Amino acid sequence: MFELMFTSFPVIIRYFQLRRRGEAMTVWNMKTAVVIWAFLAFALFLTIFYFHPKSYTGVVPFRTVSVVAQTSGPVTEVAVQNGQRIEQGDLLFRIENSTQKAALAQAEAEFDQLRAAEAKAKDALIVAEAGLSEQQASMEKIQIDLDNAITLFQKNVGTQDKVRRLEASMAAARAGLDTAQAQVDLAQTDISQTIPAQLKVIEAAVESAKVELAKTEVHTFTGGIVTQLAMSVGSPASKLILSPAMMIIPDRPKDLPVRTIAGFSQVARATLYDGMPAEIACDSNVNMSFRNSVLPAKVLAVQPAIAAGQVVPGGKLIEPNNMGTRGSLLVYLELEHPEHEAIMLDGSGCIIQTYTNNLPGVFGHVISATGVVKAVGLRLKVWGALISGVGLGGGGGH
């Protein structure tokens, strides 16, 4: 409408010329003015819509957290309600845990049993070392007796049979000493290697049982608001991400700026650029005073790919004729004033209006000046949304 008004001056001038001459206004004597008006209107329309693209698909994106259980079983307690605010670490719900407790008790019993075996092995080492000492003492006595018997036999005082008996006793003593030493080595091996290795296995089993028991209590990893809680005591705990027990709308990190995304027509790629001035009008910000209904912003980045064109591995070859949807150009926008972030409602639908101001020379100034038409049009849309009560409706991006 504004474009038609701004370019209608040739028709208005011609109208007053004919009126001053007293001539009637006909199609024939207005044809030149109408042609000039149509050309100017077309040129202005083209300039405004090309250099100042608009999108009706703006949205303030946010993430949600799906809560699922890591173990199965009936729910025994639900600790939260829909709409409740929670903090990181708060309990959400509990699952029946008798099986996990029994497994933990068994693992702890085996651990205690192995600790007792360790104490027994230490006692066995003491006994084996005492036996080794006894064998060593016995062997030393037999050695002395053997040496004396050999000396007496050499002096023709003793008998050879006694020497042979003592030699046999010495061989038996050596065998007993080796046996005692083996008992000591076995006890030391049990204490230094076998039992520690078994203790590590049992400790791992105890920790695993504790982990499984901890899974029966589901806690939140983030603060936020609970929503879509659809479980109660007795409900089976779901482990499927497609069937969560509840949803959490997490708190936005303080150092993360609020950004808006919008889809623009692909033909706007030649016009959009990083840092491009823009204005954002969101449904949730429309109000009677018009205060903070239209917020200044800038283009932060343009996604370097069109989502509709992505290819993923599959069992069939891509058929381009089936890809009828052309896809849009995804643009990220950021508010110019951080204090406006507090009034932006997550998920709100928005109209995004951009303005070209990077062209040089007089032509660039003219292009920038035509942006006022789009700015006025945006504000009229906001007023219309307020009066009609249906929101910032529209279709397609311009």
C-alpha positions as CSV (number, residue, x, y, z in Angstrom):
1,M,0.0,0.0,0.0
2,F,2.8,2.5,0.9
3,E,4.7,1.5,-2.2
4,L,1.6,2.3,-4.4
5,M,1.1,5.6,-2.7
6,F,4.7,6.7,-3.0
7,T,4.8,5.9,-6.7
8,S,1.4,7.4,-7.7
9,F,2.7,11.0,-8.1
10,P,2.8,10.7,-12.0
11,V,-0.9,9.9,-12.0
12,I,-1.7,12.7,-9.5
13,I,0.3,15.3,-11.6
14,R,-1.5,14.2,-14.8
15,Y,-4.9,14.3,-13.0
16,F,-4.3,18.0,-12.0
17,Q,-3.1,18.8,-15.5
18,L,-6.3,17.5,-17.1
19,R,-8.4,19.3,-14.5
20,R,-6.7,22.6,-15.1
21,R,-7.3,22.2,-18.8
22,G,-10.9,21.2,-18.2
23,E,-10.5,17.9,-19.9
24,A,-12.1,14.7,-18.8
25,M,-9.9,11.9,-17.5
26,T,-9.9,8.9,-19.8
27,V,-7.8,5.8,-20.2
28,W,-6.3,7.2,-23.4
29,N,-5.0,10.5,-21.9
30,M,-3.8,8.8,-18.6
31,K,-2.0,5.9,-20.3
32,T,1.5,7.5,-20.0
33,A,1.1,8.4,-16.4
34,V,-0.2,5.0,-15.6
35,V,2.7,3.3,-17.4
36,I,5.2,5.5,-15.5
37,W,3.4,4.8,-12.3
38,A,3.4,1.0,-12.9
39,F,7.1,1.1,-13.8
40,L,8.0,3.1,-10.7
41,A,5.8,0.8,-8.5
42,F,7.5,-2.3,-9.9
43,A,11.0,-0.8,-9.4
44,L,10.2,0.2,-5.8
45,F,8.6,-3.1,-5.0
46,L,11.6,-5.0,-6.3
47,T,14.0,-2.7,-4.5
48,I,12.2,-2.9,-1.1
49,F,11.5,-6.7,-1.2
50,Y,14.9,-7.7,-2.5
51,F,17.1,-5.6,-0.3
52,H,15.0,-5.9,2.9
53,P,14.0,-9.6,3.2
54,K,11.4,-10.6,5.7
55,S,10.6,-13.9,7.4
56,Y,7.4,-15.0,9.1
57,T,9.0,-18.2,10.5
58,G,11.1,-16.7,13.3
59,V,11.2,-18.6,16.5
60,V,13.0,-18.4,19.8
61,P,14.4,-21.9,20.1
62,F,15.0,-23.8,23.4
63,R,15.9,-27.3,24.4
64,T,14.0,-29.8,26.6
65,V,15.4,-32.7,28.6
66,S,13.6,-36.1,28.3
67,V,13.7,-38.0,31.5
68,V,13.9,-41.8,31.2
69,A,15.0,-44.6,33.6
70,Q,18.2,-46.5,33.3
71,T,16.6,-49.7,34.8
72,S,13.2,-51.3,34.6
73,G,10.7,-52.0,37.3
74,P,7.5,-50.4,38.8
75,V,7.7,-46.9,40.2
76,T,7.4,-46.8,44.0
77,E,7.6,-43.0,44.5
78,V,7.1,-39.9,42.4
79,A,8.8,-36.9,44.1
80,V,7.7,-34.1,41.7
81,Q,4.6,-32.6,40.1
82,N,3.8,-30.9,36.9
83,G,5.0,-27.3,36.9
84,Q,7.3,-27.8,39.8
85,R,10.6,-26.1,39.8
86,I,13.6,-28.4,40.5
87,E,17.3,-27.9,41.0
88,Q,20.2,-30.0,39.9
89,G,20.4,-33.2,41.9
90,D,16.8,-33.3,43.0
91,L,15.1,-36.6,43.2
92,L,12.5,-37.2,40.5
93,F,11.2,-40.7,41.2
94,R,12.2,-44.1,42.6
95,I,11.9,-47.6,41.1
96,E,11.4,-50.9,43.0
97,N,14.9,-52.0,44.1
98,S,14.6,-55.4,45.9
99,T,16.6,-57.2,43.2
100,Q,19.4,-54.5,43.2
101,K,19.6,-54.6,47.1
102,A,19.9,-58.4,47.0
103,A,22.6,-58.3,44.4
104,L,24.5,-55.7,46.5
105,A,24.1,-57.7,49.7
106,Q,25.5,-60.8,47.9
107,A,28.4,-58.9,46.5
108,E,29.2,-57.4,50.0
109,A,28.9,-60.9,51.6
110,E,31.4,-62.3,49.0
111,F,33.7,-59.3,49.8
112,D,33.5,-60.0,53.5
113,Q,34.2,-63.7,52.8
114,L,37.3,-62.9,50.8
115,R,38.5,-60.6,53.6
116,A,38.2,-63.5,56.0
117,A,40.1,-65.7,53.5
118,E,42.8,-63.0,53.4
119,A,43.1,-63.1,57.2
120,K,43.2,-66.9,57.1
121,A,46.0,-66.8,54.4
122,K,48.0,-64.6,56.7
123,D,47.6,-67.1,59.5
124,A,48.6,-69.9,57.1
125,L,51.7,-67.9,56.2
126,I,52.7,-67.7,59.9
127,V,52.1,-71.5,60.3
128,A,54.1,-72.2,57.1
129,E,57.0,-70.0,58.2
130,A,57.0,-71.8,61.6
131,G,57.1,-75.1,59.9
132,L,59.9,-73.9,57.7
133,S,61.9,-72.8,60.7
134,E,61.3,-76.2,62.4
135,Q,62.5,-78.0,59.3
136,Q,65.5,-75.9,59.0
137,A,66.4,-76.6,62.7
138,S,65.8,-80.3,62.3
139,M,68.0,-80.3,59.2
140,E,70.8,-78.5,60.9
141,K,70.7,-81.2,63.8
142,I,70.8,-84.1,61.3
143,Q,73.7,-82.4,59.5
144,I,75.6,-82.2,62.7
145,D,74.9,-85.8,63.6
146,L,75.9,-86.8,60.0
147,D,79.2,-85.0,60.2
148,N,80.0,-86.6,63.6
149,A,79.1,-90.1,62.2
150,I,81.3,-89.6,59.2
151,T,84.2,-88.5,61.5
152,L,83.8,-91.5,63.7
153,F,83.5,-93.9,60.7
154,Q,86.7,-92.4,59.3
155,K,88.5,-93.2,62.7
156,N,87.1,-96.7,62.6
157,V,85.0,-96.0,65.7
158,G,81.5,-95.7,64.1
159,T,79.7,-97.8,61.6
160,Q,78.8,-97.3,58.0
161,D,75.1,-98.2,58.6
162,K,74.7,-95.2,60.9
163,V,76.2,-92.9,58.3
164,R,73.8,-94.2,55.7
165,R,70.8,-93.8,58.0
166,L,71.8,-90.2,58.8
167,E,72.2,-89.5,55.1
168,A,68.7,-90.8,54.4
169,S,67.4,-88.7,57.2
170,M,69.2,-85.7,55.7
171,A,67.5,-86.3,52.3
172,A,64.1,-86.6,54.0
173,A,64.8,-83.4,55.9
174,R,65.7,-81.6,52.6
175,A,62.5,-82.8,51.1
176,G,60.6,-81.6,54.2
177,L,62.4,-78.2,53.9
178,D,61.4,-77.9,50.3
179,T,57.8,-78.7,51.2
180,A,57.8,-76.2,54.0
181,Q,59.3,-73.5,51.7
182,A,56.6,-74.3,49.1
183,Q,53.9,-73.8,51.7
184,V,55.4,-70.4,52.6
185,D,55.6,-69.4,48.9
186,L,52.0,-70.5,48.4
187,A,50.8,-68.5,51.3
188,Q,52.8,-65.4,50.2
189,T,51.4,-65.8,46.7
190,D,47.8,-65.9,48.0
191,I,48.4,-62.8,50.1
192,S,50.3,-60.8,47.5
193,Q,48.6,-61.8,44.2
194,T,45.7,-64.2,44.3
195,I,43.6,-62.6,47.1
196,P,44.2,-59.0,45.9
197,A,43.1,-60.0,42.4
198,Q,40.0,-61.6,43.8
199,L,39.4,-58.5,46.0
200,K,39.5,-56.3,42.9
201,V,36.9,-58.5,41.2
202,I,34.7,-58.4,44.2
203,E,35.1,-54.7,44.8
204,A,34.1,-54.1,41.1
205,A,31.1,-56.3,41.7
206,V,30.2,-54.3,44.8
207,E,30.6,-51.0,42.9
208,S,28.5,-52.4,40.0
209,A,25.8,-53.4,42.4
210,K,25.8,-50.0,44.0
211,V,25.5,-48.4,40.6
212,E,22.6,-50.6,39.7
213,L,21.0,-49.7,43.0
214,A,21.6,-46.0,42.4
215,K,19.8,-46.3,39.0
216,T,16.6,-47.0,40.9
217,E,16.6,-43.4,42.1
218,V,16.3,-41.0,39.2
219,H,17.8,-37.5,39.8
220,T,17.9,-34.5,37.6
221,F,21.1,-33.2,36.1
222,T,19.8,-29.7,35.5
223,G,17.6,-27.2,37.1
224,G,14.3,-26.2,35.4
225,I,10.5,-26.8,35.3
226,V,8.9,-30.2,35.2
227,T,6.3,-30.7,32.5
228,Q,4.4,-33.5,30.8
229,L,4.7,-35.8,33.8
230,A,2.6,-38.8,32.9
231,M,3.6,-41.4,35.5
232,S,2.3,-42.4,38.9
233,V,3.2,-45.0,41.6
234,G,2.9,-48.4,40.0
235,S,3.7,-47.2,36.5
236,P,6.4,-49.2,34.7
237,A,9.6,-47.2,34.4
238,S,10.3,-46.5,30.7
239,K,13.9,-46.8,29.4
240,L,12.8,-45.6,25.9
241,I,13.7,-42.1,24.9
242,L,10.6,-42.0,22.7
243,S,8.5,-42.6,25.8
244,P,9.9,-40.4,28.6
245,A,8.6,-40.3,32.1
246,M,8.5,-36.5,32.0
247,M,10.0,-33.5,30.3
248,I,12.2,-30.8,31.9
249,I,12.5,-27.3,30.5
250,P,16.0,-26.5,31.7
251,D,17.2,-23.1,32.8
252,R,19.1,-21.2,30.2
253,P,22.8,-20.8,31.1
254,K,23.5,-17.2,32.2
255,D,26.4,-16.9,29.7
256,L,24.3,-18.1,26.8
257,P,22.7,-15.3,24.8
258,V,19.1,-15.6,23.6
259,R,19.1,-16.2,19.8
260,T,16.3,-16.3,17.3
261,I,16.3,-18.4,14.2
262,A,14.3,-17.8,11.1
263,G,13.9,-19.4,7.6
264,F,14.4,-17.1,4.6
265,S,13.8,-17.8,1.0
266,Q,16.9,-19.1,-0.7
267,V,16.9,-16.1,-3.1
268,A,17.7,-13.9,-0.1
269,R,21.2,-15.4,0.3
270,A,22.7,-12.7,-2.0
271,T,21.3,-10.0,0.3
272,L,21.7,-11.4,3.9
273,Y,25.1,-10.9,5.5
274,D,26.6,-11.2,9.0
275,G,25.9,-8.1,11.1
276,M,22.9,-7.1,9.0
277,P,20.5,-4.9,10.9
278,A,17.2,-6.5,11.7
279,E,14.1,-6.1,13.8
280,I,12.2,-8.9,15.7
281,A,8.5,-8.7,16.5
282,C,7.3,-11.7,18.5
283,D,3.7,-12.7,19.3
284,S,4.5,-12.9,23.0
285,N,5.7,-9.3,23.1
286,V,2.8,-7.6,21.5
287,N,1.1,-5.3,24.0
288,M,-1.2,-2.2,24.1
289,S,1.6,0.2,24.9
290,F,3.6,-1.1,22.0
291,R,6.6,-1.1,24.3
292,N,9.3,-3.6,23.4
293,S,7.0,-5.1,20.8
294,V,9.6,-4.5,18.0
295,L,13.2,-5.2,19.2
296,P,16.4,-4.2,17.3
297,A,18.6,-7.1,16.4
298,K,21.3,-8.2,13.9
299,V,22.1,-11.2,11.8
300,L,24.6,-13.3,13.6
301,A,25.2,-16.0,11.0
302,V,23.7,-17.7,8.0
303,Q,23.8,-21.5,8.0
304,P,26.1,-22.6,5.1
305,A,23.7,-25.4,4.0
306,I,20.0,-26.0,3.3
307,A,18.6,-28.6,5.6
308,A,16.3,-30.1,2.9
309,G,19.3,-31.1,0.8
310,Q,21.1,-33.3,3.4
311,V,21.9,-36.9,2.4
312,V,22.2,-39.8,4.8
313,P,23.2,-43.4,4.1
314,G,20.3,-45.6,3.2
315,G,19.3,-48.6,1.3
316,K,17.9,-46.6,-1.6
317,L,19.5,-44.2,-4.0
318,I,18.4,-40.5,-3.7
319,E,15.6,-39.6,-6.1
320,P,15.7,-35.8,-6.6
321,N,12.2,-35.7,-8.0
322,N,11.0,-36.8,-4.5
323,M,12.7,-33.8,-2.9
324,G,9.9,-31.4,-3.8
325,T,10.4,-29.1,-0.7
326,R,13.2,-26.6,-1.6
327,G,14.0,-25.8,2.0
328,S,14.8,-22.5,3.5
329,L,17.9,-20.5,4.4
330,L,18.4,-20.8,8.2
331,V,19.5,-17.5,9.8
332,Y,20.6,-16.9,13.4
333,L,19.8,-13.5,14.9
334,E,20.9,-11.9,18.1
335,L,19.4,-9.0,20.0
336,E,21.3,-5.7,20.0
337,H,20.5,-5.0,23.6
338,P,21.1,-7.8,26.1
339,E,18.5,-6.4,28.5
340,H,15.8,-7.4,26.1
341,E,16.6,-11.1,26.5
342,A,14.6,-11.1,29.8
343,I,11.4,-10.4,27.9
344,M,11.9,-13.0,25.2
345,L,9.7,-16.1,25.8
346,D,11.2,-19.3,24.7
347,G,9.4,-20.9,21.8
348,S,7.6,-17.6,20.7
349,G,6.8,-17.1,17.1
350,C,8.3,-14.0,15.5
351,I,8.4,-11.9,12.3
352,I,12.0,-11.0,11.3
353,Q,12.6,-7.9,9.2
354,T,16.1,-7.3,7.9
355,Y,17.5,-4.0,6.4
356,T,20.4,-3.7,3.9
357,N,22.8,-0.9,4.9
358,N,26.1,-2.0,3.5
359,L,25.8,-0.6,-0.1
360,P,28.1,2.3,-1.0
361,G,27.4,5.6,-2.6
362,V,24.1,7.5,-3.2
363,F,22.4,4.3,-4.4
364,G,23.3,2.6,-1.1
365,H,21.7,5.5,0.8
366,V,18.6,5.3,-1.2
367,I,18.3,1.6,-0.6
368,S,18.8,2.1,3.1
369,A,16.1,4.8,3.1
370,T,13.5,2.5,1.5
371,G,13.8,0.3,4.5
372,V,11.5,2.7,6.4
373,V,8.6,1.4,4.3
374,K,9.3,-2.1,5.6
375,A,9.7,-0.8,9.2
376,V,6.4,1.0,9.0
377,G,4.8,-2.2,7.5
378,L,6.2,-4.3,10.4
379,R,4.6,-2.0,13.0
380,L,1.3,-2.0,11.2
381,K,1.4,-5.8,11.3
382,V,2.0,-5.7,15.0
383,W,-1.0,-3.3,15.5
384,G,-3.1,-5.6,13.3
385,A,-2.1,-8.6,15.4
386,L,-3.0,-6.7,18.6
387,I,-6.4,-5.6,17.3
388,S,-7.4,-8.9,15.6
389,G,-6.0,-11.1,18.5
390,V,-4.8,-13.8,16.2
391,G,-1.1,-13.0,16.4
392,L,1.5,-12.2,13.8
393,G,0.0,-14.3,11.0
394,G,1.5,-14.5,7.5
395,G,2.8,-16.9,5.0
396,G,6.2,-17.2,3.3
397,G,9.3,-15.1,3.6
398,H,9.9,-11.9,1.6
